[in-house]
Amino acid sequence: MANTFFVVLPSNVSDYPDNKPNKYRVHLPKPIEFQGGNWVCGLYSIQYPQSWAATIGTDVKQWIEINYKNKKPHRIGIPKTTQLTPNGLSFFLKLVLSNKEKSRKRRDVSIETFEDEIIIDPEINLVVDAVKKRRRRDTGVTDTVPLWVKEFFNQYPHNYWDAIRDHEQELEQHKVKVEEKTKEVLNEEDETKKEELQQELDHLHSLSEGKKKEIRLLTEEANKRDRRDDRLIANQFLEQHPNDYHEQVIKMEINIIIRYIELEEKIKESREEDGKNARSGDEIQRFINSIKRMRKNLEAIESVIIEKDLNITRDEFHQQNSNTHSEFVQKFFDDHPSEEIIPTKEIFEEQKDEQGNDDLINKKTVTLIEEKESQAKDLHSDIEFEYLDSIDRFRVIFNDPEISNIIISSQLCYVLGFPMGRLVNGQIGKYGIDLKGGFTSFAVYSKGLTSNVIMGNSVSSLLRIVAVENRSGGVVERVYDQPMFIPVLPREINEIEIELRWMNGNLVKFDHGTVIITLMFNRMLRFN
């Protein structure tokens, strides 16, 4: 055996069907025997999809519990999300809370059209305008996708596989009609009627062939779309929405939230039926698959948009668009009576070291924020989390006088900067905002491969701690030229097990993607 060798461990191997990106096993092509206790192992590289929700719902589902003066408490679930700006998070929460308060009309699962189509559009509009068609012809590239196929995927941008399955069910029903008509032809003795029935049967056969061809073309196009690269999805989106892509992203976020709400309704219906309806479980799985596809596309698009036009840092934005913290905070508290807000001592202390600046700065608009603010004006919710730009804090506002206080879940508390406990009307966050959600790294473990490592006040089979970035979408690759080598247990192994866990011990919840880990094994030289 060589003194150094590598083992590549992808999570999508076919040996174990229950493998997941956060916990998987790989069966080695042949056993490896480590003798003498002079082998060490280290994590050389890792490639993983950053497909979890970075801001809210990274690990467990978040919620807001509303306590009323004269009514029972009401708890609202908050969908997981990745937000890039505090204003975006404020708009997202207002959107969720306003939708939760609406009595929404139940819809059929297989139908993707909504009553409020003005707000909710397909996430990627695949209708090609005449200018782009001419450009394509000029470059000599022919579009082989039929127009009716494009219209189909334009109508079902998220649940096209469900719509294709509906077509397949229609074909099965059509086959039953063909069989019945065939029996009629065989049993008919009158030649004239038999000829008429034969013509009807031939027509049904031609319809069957047409439906089979349609399903084949739709399936091929669906497979192509599933294999599309994230960058290609985003570039197509920007080509189709060169000037209004921020607005389209907002509509996509609204669409995902509504699908989450409908999913909760379906789960509630299934529980009320006590799981007796098998079709209900299939419908729930359809919703889950649809949401995963929508989130995957949204994350790919957001990742490219960040690179495109969100290069201004928060400090630069504050410098261009606001006065100093001291001036704004003083004006803010002068304009608001003390009984309306609860200023904290920490906020005042943070302003003491601010340097004044008397120069007037021309204000500059940021398109994304303006669009979200204009959308937010049309929404109403009993609770709002207002972002105070100059002091970089959130303030909670109750628009319903019957609300006594609210309690919010731990990660949501941390992100918004509020202390744990009951929050009252007008209360301002005590701490700074963290859109990373508090999850900045995860640990990679391999059970039974190496000796235990001391980690804090415990020991574990740790290989490496991997830092993560505050963005969602795309694939991240880390290469460690100097791995943390750990002694390998002296035994023979024929499989290696990998686990990826957050620092709190819970498994990392990937929405999609594949993890690829490369381990480096070295033989140590001992000198006696």
KEVEX-375848 format. One line per field, with one value per residue (C-alpha): residue number from 1; x, y, z. Coordinates in nm, 2 decimals. Layout:
N
seq <- NUM ...
x <- X ...
y <- Y ...
z <- Z ...
This chain:
528
seq <- 1 2 3 4 5 6 7 8 9 10 11 12 13 14 15 16 17 18 19 20 21 22 23 24 25 26 27 28 29 30 31 32 33 34 35 36 37 38 39 40 41 42 43 44 45 46 47 48 49 50 51 52 53 54 55 56 57 58 59 60 61 62 63 64 65 66 67 68 69 70 71 72 73 74 75 76 77 78 79 80 81 82 83 84 85 86 87 88 89 90 91 92 93 94 95 96 97 98 99 100 101 102 103 104 105 106 107 108 109 110 111 112 113 114 115 116 117 118 119 120 121 122 123 124 125 126 127 128 129 130 131 132 133 134 135 136 137 138 139 140 141 142 143 144 145 146 147 148 149 150 151 152 153 154 155 156 157 158 159 160 161 162 163 164 165 166 167 168 169 170 171 172 173 174 175 176 177 178 179 180 181 182 183 184 185 186 187 188 189 190 191 192 193 194 195 196 197 198 199 200 201 202 203 204 205 206 207 208 209 210 211 212 213 214 215 216 217 218 219 220 221 222 223 224 225 226 227 228 229 230 231 232 233 234 235 236 237 238 239 240 241 242 243 244 245 246 247 248 249 250 251 252 253 254 255 256 257 258 259 260 261 262 263 264 265 266 267 268 269 270 271 272 273 274 275 276 277 278 279 280 281 282 283 284 285 286 287 288 289 290 291 292 293 294 295 296 297 298 299 300 301 302 303 304 305 306 307 308 309 310 311 312 313 314 315 316 317 318 319 320 321 322 323 324 325 326 327 328 329 330 331 332 333 334 335 336 337 338 339 340 341 342 343 344 345 346 347 348 349 350 351 352 353 354 355 356 357 358 359 360 361 362 363 364 365 366 367 368 369 370 371 372 373 374 375 376 377 378 379 380 381 382 383 384 385 386 387 388 389 390 391 392 393 394 395 396 397 398 399 400 401 402 403 404 405 406 407 408 409 410 411 412 413 414 415 416 417 418 419 420 421 422 423 424 425 426 427 428 429 430 431 432 433 434 435 436 437 438 439 440 441 442 443 444 445 446 447 448 449 450 451 452 453 454 455 456 457 458 459 460 461 462 463 464 465 466 467 468 469 470 471 472 473 474 475 476 477 478 479 480 481 482 483 484 485 486 487 488 489 490 491 492 493 494 495 496 497 498 499 500 501 502 503 504 505 506 507 508 509 510 511 512 513 514 515 516 517 518 519 520 521 522 523 524 525 526 527 528
x <- 0.00 0.13 0.22 -0.05 -0.38 -0.72 -1.08 -1.36 -1.70 -2.01 -2.35 -2.54 -2.39 -2.65 -2.53 -2.76 -3.10 -3.15 -2.84 -2.90 -2.65 -2.63 -2.58 -2.46 -2.25 -2.02 -1.93 -1.56 -1.47 -1.24 -1.15 -0.87 -0.67 -0.49 -0.22 0.02 -0.16 0.06 -0.21 -0.37 -0.67 -0.78 -1.05 -0.88 -1.18 -1.56 -1.81 -2.16 -2.47 -2.57 -2.93 -3.06 -3.25 -2.98 -3.20 -3.51 -3.58 -3.22 -3.26 -3.61 -3.94 -3.99 -4.31 -4.48 -4.72 -4.98 -5.13 -5.46 -5.63 -5.97 -5.89 -5.69 -5.33 -5.26 -4.94 -4.83 -4.57 -4.30 -4.18 -3.80 -3.63 -3.30 -3.31 -3.03 -3.14 -3.32 -3.59 -3.64 -3.69 -3.93 -4.14 -4.12 -4.26 -4.54 -4.62 -4.64 -4.85 -5.09 -5.14 -5.20 -5.48 -5.66 -5.93 -5.80 -6.02 -5.92 -5.79 -5.75 -5.39 -5.34 -5.44 -5.16 -5.37 -5.45 -5.72 -5.47 -5.28 -5.18 -4.94 -4.85 -4.68 -4.46 -4.11 -3.95 -4.15 -4.04 -4.24 -3.98 -4.05 -4.01 -3.68 -3.51 -3.65 -3.50 -3.17 -3.18 -3.24 -2.96 -2.71 -2.82 -2.96 -3.29 -3.54 -3.66 -3.91 -4.27 -4.47 -4.74 -4.47 -4.35 -4.70 -4.74 -4.44 -4.54 -4.87 -4.71 -4.37 -4.34 -4.56 -4.50 -4.44 -4.78 -4.94 -4.76 -4.89 -5.24 -5.18 -5.07 -5.39 -5.60 -5.41 -5.49 -5.86 -5.84 -5.70 -6.00 -6.22 -6.01 -6.05 -6.43 -6.46 -6.24 -6.48 -6.78 -6.61 -6.54 -6.89 -7.08 -7.22 -7.38 -7.11 -7.23 -7.23 -6.91 -6.74 -6.87 -6.73 -6.40 -6.37 -6.44 -6.18 -5.92 -5.99 -5.94 -5.61 -5.49 -5.58 -5.38 -5.08 -5.11 -5.13 -4.83 -4.63 -4.73 -4.63 -4.30 -4.21 -4.33 -4.12 -3.81 -3.84 -3.91 -3.59 -3.40 -3.53 -3.45 -3.09 -3.05 -2.75 -2.83 -2.64 -2.84 -3.17 -3.06 -2.93 -3.25 -3.45 -3.24 -3.27 -3.65 -3.67 -3.39 -3.56 -3.81 -3.62 -3.64 -4.02 -4.03 -3.82 -4.07 -4.35 -4.16 -4.13 -4.50 -4.57 -4.35 -4.52 -4.87 -4.76 -4.64 -4.98 -5.16 -4.93 -5.02 -5.39 -5.34 -5.15 -5.43 -5.70 -5.50 -5.48 -5.85 -5.91 -5.68 -5.47 -5.75 -5.73 -5.42 -5.46 -5.41 -5.05 -4.97 -5.10 -4.89 -4.58 -4.67 -4.68 -4.34 -4.18 -4.32 -4.19 -3.84 -3.83 -3.95 -3.69 -3.41 -3.49 -3.53 -3.19 -3.01 -3.16 -3.09 -2.73 -2.67 -2.87 -2.64 -2.34 -2.51 -2.63 -2.60 -2.23 -2.29 -2.22 -2.44 -2.19 -2.16 -2.54 -2.57 -2.30 -2.49 -2.84 -2.86 -2.74 -2.52 -2.67 -2.66 -2.86 -3.12 -3.16 -3.21 -3.47 -3.64 -3.69 -3.79 -4.06 -4.19 -4.33 -4.18 -4.51 -4.51 -4.17 -3.93 -3.58 -3.31 -3.00 -2.77 -2.90 -2.82 -2.48 -2.39 -2.45 -2.20 -1.90 -2.05 -1.88 -2.11 -2.12 -2.29 -2.26 -2.59 -2.57 -2.78 -3.01 -3.00 -3.27 -3.22 -3.46 -3.51 -3.60 -3.84 -4.02 -4.07 -4.18 -4.44 -4.56 -4.58 -4.80 -5.08 -5.06 -5.21 -5.11 -5.18 -4.81 -4.52 -4.15 -4.03 -3.66 -3.51 -3.23 -3.03 -2.99 -2.99 -3.26 -3.61 -3.92 -4.23 -4.56 -4.91 -5.19 -5.46 -5.54 -5.65 -5.30 -5.13 -4.79 -4.61 -4.35 -4.13 -3.91 -3.54 -3.38 -3.63 -3.55 -3.18 -3.21 -3.43 -3.22 -3.48 -3.42 -3.61 -3.94 -4.26 -4.24 -4.48 -4.60 -4.33 -4.04 -3.70 -3.45 -3.18 -2.91 -2.79 -2.94 -2.78 -2.93 -2.70 -2.94 -2.67 -2.54 -2.19 -2.03 -2.10 -1.90 -1.80 -1.80 -1.70 -1.80 -1.56 -1.29 -1.06 -0.98 -1.20 -1.12 -1.18 -1.44 -1.53 -1.65 -1.70 -1.52 -1.64 -1.54 -1.48 -1.29 -1.33 -1.53 -1.64 -1.73 -2.03 -2.12 -2.42 -2.58 -2.81 -2.79 -2.49 -2.22 -1.94 -1.60 -1.34 -0.99 -0.76 -0.40 -0.31 -0.58 -0.63 -0.48 -0.63 -0.51 -0.70 -0.82 -0.61 -0.87 -1.01 -1.29 -1.51 -1.74 -1.72 -2.00 -2.02 -2.24 -2.27 -2.41 -2.46 -2.27 -2.59 -2.57 -2.86 -2.81 -2.77 -3.10 -3.01 -3.30 -3.13 -2.79 -2.50 -2.21 -1.87 -1.60 -1.23 -1.04 -0.66 -0.48 -0.11 0.13 0.34 0.70 0.81 1.18 1.28
y <- 0.00 0.35 0.59 0.84 0.78 0.95 0.82 1.02 0.98 1.11 1.10 0.99 0.64 0.37 0.11 0.25 0.39 0.56 0.78 1.16 1.45 1.50 1.13 0.86 0.54 0.44 0.08 0.06 -0.14 -0.35 -0.36 -0.14 -0.28 -0.04 -0.22 -0.11 0.20 0.43 0.56 0.90 1.05 1.41 1.58 1.71 1.87 1.90 2.00 2.07 2.25 2.55 2.47 2.53 2.84 3.07 3.32 3.15 2.78 2.66 2.38 2.37 2.54 2.89 3.04 3.35 3.30 3.58 3.63 3.82 4.00 3.83 3.53 3.21 3.24 3.17 3.03 3.10 2.90 3.10 2.94 2.90 3.16 3.33 3.71 3.94 4.27 4.37 4.54 4.22 4.03 4.29 4.26 3.88 3.86 4.11 3.91 3.58 3.73 3.90 3.58 3.38 3.61 3.58 3.31 3.16 2.96 2.60 2.50 2.18 2.04 1.99 2.35 2.61 2.92 3.15 3.40 3.68 3.63 3.99 3.93 3.57 3.49 3.20 3.22 3.20 3.32 3.11 3.30 3.42 3.76 3.83 4.02 3.72 3.49 3.70 3.70 3.33 3.28 3.53 3.32 3.01 2.84 2.67 2.62 2.26 2.30 2.32 2.62 2.41 2.25 2.60 2.71 2.39 2.46 2.83 2.72 2.47 2.62 2.44 2.13 2.02 1.66 1.65 1.78 1.52 1.25 1.38 1.34 0.98 0.91 1.05 0.82 0.52 0.61 0.65 0.30 0.16 0.32 0.17 -0.18 -0.13 -0.02 -0.31 -0.55 -0.38 -0.42 -0.79 -0.87 -0.67 -0.90 -0.63 -0.53 -0.18 -0.10 -0.29 -0.07 0.24 0.11 0.03 0.39 0.51 0.26 0.38 0.74 0.64 0.47 0.78 0.99 0.74 0.77 1.15 1.15 0.91 1.15 1.45 1.27 1.16 1.52 1.67 1.41 1.48 1.85 1.80 1.59 1.87 2.13 1.92 1.89 2.26 2.42 2.69 2.95 2.87 2.90 3.24 3.37 3.28 3.45 3.77 3.76 3.74 4.00 4.25 4.55 4.40 4.10 4.24 4.25 3.90 3.77 3.92 3.75 3.42 3.46 3.53 3.21 3.00 3.13 3.06 2.71 2.66 2.78 2.54 2.26 2.32 2.31 1.98 1.83 1.95 1.79 1.47 1.46 1.52 1.22 1.02 0.91 0.71 0.88 0.75 1.01 1.28 1.16 1.17 1.53 1.63 1.49 1.68 2.00 1.92 1.85 2.16 2.38 2.22 2.30 2.66 2.71 2.57 2.80 3.10 3.03 3.00 3.33 3.52 3.40 3.56 3.88 3.92 3.92 4.15 4.45 4.40 4.49 4.79 4.70 4.79 5.05 5.21 5.22 5.39 5.64 5.74 5.73 5.84 6.08 5.96 5.73 5.99 6.24 5.99 5.82 6.16 6.27 5.93 5.94 6.30 6.22 5.92 5.96 5.73 5.54 5.42 5.26 5.09 5.22 5.01 5.14 4.96 5.15 5.49 5.37 5.26 5.61 5.79 5.72 5.83 6.12 6.40 6.49 6.82 6.76 6.69 6.37 6.32 6.03 5.75 5.49 5.12 4.96 4.63 4.81 5.05 4.78 4.58 4.88 4.97 4.61 4.62 4.93 4.72 4.45 4.45 4.24 4.26 4.24 4.41 4.41 4.75 4.80 5.12 5.18 5.43 5.23 4.89 4.75 4.60 4.74 4.53 4.70 4.57 4.69 4.51 4.66 4.32 4.18 4.17 4.04 3.79 3.52 3.43 3.12 3.11 3.15 3.42 3.60 3.58 3.70 4.00 4.09 4.05 3.89 3.56 3.62 3.82 4.12 4.41 4.68 4.92 4.72 4.77 4.50 4.48 4.32 4.36 4.18 3.86 3.75 3.44 3.29 3.20 2.90 2.98 2.63 2.26 1.96 1.65 1.32 0.97 0.70 0.41 0.54 0.75 0.79 1.03 1.40 1.62 1.88 2.12 1.91 1.59 1.35 1.26 1.12 1.47 1.51 1.88 2.19 2.37 2.74 2.84 3.16 3.39 3.30 3.04 2.86 2.72 2.47 2.55 2.37 2.38 2.25 2.21 2.19 2.11 1.87 1.80 1.45 1.21 0.85 0.58 0.29 -0.03 -0.25 -0.35 -0.14 -0.20 0.10 0.46 0.65 1.03 1.27 1.65 1.82 2.17 2.27 2.20 1.84 1.83 1.71 1.98 2.00 2.02 2.09 1.93 1.85 1.61 1.62 1.50 1.45 1.36 1.19 1.19 0.89 0.91 0.66 0.80 0.71 0.62 0.65 0.44
z <- 0.00 -0.09 0.18 0.07 -0.10 -0.14 -0.11 -0.27 -0.10 -0.29 -0.12 -0.42 -0.46 -0.54 -0.28 -0.01 -0.12 0.22 0.18 0.22 0.17 0.55 0.64 0.40 0.36 0.08 0.02 -0.09 -0.40 -0.19 0.18 0.32 0.60 0.84 1.04 1.30 1.42 1.20 0.96 0.99 0.80 0.73 0.53 0.22 0.04 0.06 -0.20 -0.08 -0.20 0.01 -0.03 0.32 0.43 0.57 0.76 0.90 0.94 0.90 1.15 1.29 1.19 1.34 1.47 1.62 1.91 1.95 2.30 2.30 2.59 2.55 2.31 2.32 2.20 1.83 1.69 1.33 1.15 0.95 0.63 0.59 0.39 0.29 0.30 0.19 0.35 0.67 0.46 0.27 0.59 0.72 0.40 0.41 0.76 0.68 0.37 0.57 0.85 0.61 0.42 0.74 0.83 0.50 0.46 0.15 -0.09 -0.12 -0.47 -0.65 -0.63 -1.00 -1.09 -1.08 -1.16 -0.87 -0.81 -0.76 -1.09 -1.10 -0.81 -0.87 -1.20 -1.31 -1.17 -1.52 -1.82 -2.11 -2.38 -2.63 -2.79 -3.16 -3.12 -2.95 -3.22 -3.49 -3.30 -3.27 -3.65 -3.73 -3.53 -3.70 -3.39 -3.44 -3.16 -3.16 -2.87 -3.01 -2.90 -2.73 -2.51 -2.41 -2.33 -2.12 -1.90 -1.89 -1.74 -1.50 -1.41 -1.07 -1.09 -1.45 -1.34 -1.17 -1.49 -1.69 -1.45 -1.51 -1.88 -1.82 -1.62 -1.90 -2.14 -1.92 -1.92 -2.29 -2.32 -2.14 -2.40 -2.68 -2.52 -2.48 -2.84 -2.96 -2.79 -2.96 -3.30 -3.24 -3.11 -3.38 -3.66 -3.88 -4.13 -4.18 -3.80 -3.77 -4.03 -3.84 -3.51 -3.68 -3.80 -3.44 -3.31 -3.56 -3.45 -3.09 -3.18 -3.35 -3.04 -2.83 -3.05 -3.03 -2.65 -2.63 -2.84 -2.63 -2.31 -2.46 -2.57 -2.23 -2.04 -2.25 -2.19 -1.82 -1.78 -1.96 -1.72 -1.42 -1.55 -1.62 -1.45 -1.18 -1.38 -1.69 -1.50 -1.37 -1.70 -1.88 -1.61 -1.65 -2.03 -2.00 -1.72 -1.79 -1.62 -1.37 -1.22 -0.87 -0.90 -1.04 -0.75 -0.51 -0.70 -0.68 -0.30 -0.27 -0.48 -0.25 0.06 -0.08 -0.17 0.19 0.32 0.09 0.20 0.56 0.47 0.29 0.59 0.82 0.60 0.59 0.97 1.00 0.77 0.99 0.69 0.54 0.20 0.01 -0.25 0.01 0.08 -0.29 -0.31 -0.01 -0.18 -0.50 -0.30 -0.14 -0.47 -0.62 -0.34 -0.37 -0.74 -0.67 -0.40 -0.61 -0.90 -0.66 -0.49 -0.83 -0.94 -0.62 -0.62 -0.96 -0.87 -0.57 -0.80 -1.05 -0.85 -0.47 -0.45 -0.22 0.14 0.42 0.55 0.21 0.17 0.52 0.42 0.10 0.23 0.59 0.85 1.13 1.39 1.66 1.46 1.35 1.69 1.86 1.61 1.63 2.00 1.99 1.74 1.94 2.29 2.55 2.61 2.24 2.24 2.47 2.40 2.55 2.74 2.50 2.20 2.36 2.47 2.12 1.99 2.23 2.01 1.68 1.51 1.38 1.02 0.91 0.54 0.36 0.16 -0.15 -0.11 -0.35 -0.42 -0.41 -0.65 -0.46 -0.13 -0.30 -0.48 -0.16 0.03 -0.23 -0.22 0.16 0.16 0.00 0.27 0.62 0.91 1.28 1.35 1.18 1.23 1.12 1.03 1.18 0.92 1.12 1.43 1.26 1.48 1.44 1.61 1.67 1.60 1.69 1.46 1.66 2.00 2.13 2.11 2.45 2.36 2.13 2.18 1.89 1.84 1.92 1.57 1.47 1.80 1.73 1.37 1.46 1.76 2.03 2.37 2.44 2.62 2.56 2.33 2.37 2.13 2.02 2.16 1.99 1.94 2.20 1.98 1.62 1.33 1.19 0.86 0.87 1.12 1.37 1.17 1.06 1.05 1.05 1.16 0.95 1.13 1.04 1.28 1.35 1.11 1.33 1.70 1.90 1.91 2.21 2.11 2.39 2.69 2.49 2.25 1.90 1.57 1.42 1.10 1.04 1.11 0.79 0.77 0.57 0.38 0.42 0.09 -0.05 -0.38 -0.57 -0.48 -0.24 -0.25 0.03 -0.02 0.28 0.18 0.54 0.67 1.04 1.05 1.31 1.38 1.20 1.41 1.33 1.15 0.82 0.67 0.37 0.41 0.54 0.70 0.69 0.89 0.85 1.16 1.28 1.60 1.80 1.70 1.45 1.09 0.83 0.64 0.27 0.04 -0.26 -0.41 -0.35 -0.10 -0.22 0.04 -0.03 0.25 0.26 0.42 0.52 0.67 0.96 0.98 1.33 1.44 1.74
